Amino acid sequence: MTDLERKFHNAMIEVYRKADKECGYRATRFLQMLGEKGGVKTAKKLISKDGGTEGFLKLWQFGRLDLSIESLVQQDEFRELFTDEELEMCKERLEKYRNEIK
């Protein structure tokens, strides 16, 4: 694991902690995947799901898409870990749901 991959992995864990503390949302399967696959592989798997994940929808309902994997992937420091296609999927998903009414 490179330093950047490790930093991303730690950022994913922090997102989990914030969602738990600030929203009361415990994404236990997400945490399990992080432990098994690491941050980058977990993110790539989850962002590739058509329509997003249950976790993304929960965070949207809480008004906290800032805690989504899609938001984390879009941060400048982490973009190089992902393909242009993955970055575009995240961008489109975030834009779509930011404009949706809950």
Secondary structure, DSSP 8 states (H G I E B T S, - for coil): --HHHHHHHHHHHHHHHHHHHHH----HHHHHHHHHH-HHHHHHHHHTSTT--HHHHHHHHTT-GGGSHHHHHHSGGGGGGS-HHHHHHHHHHHHHHHTS--
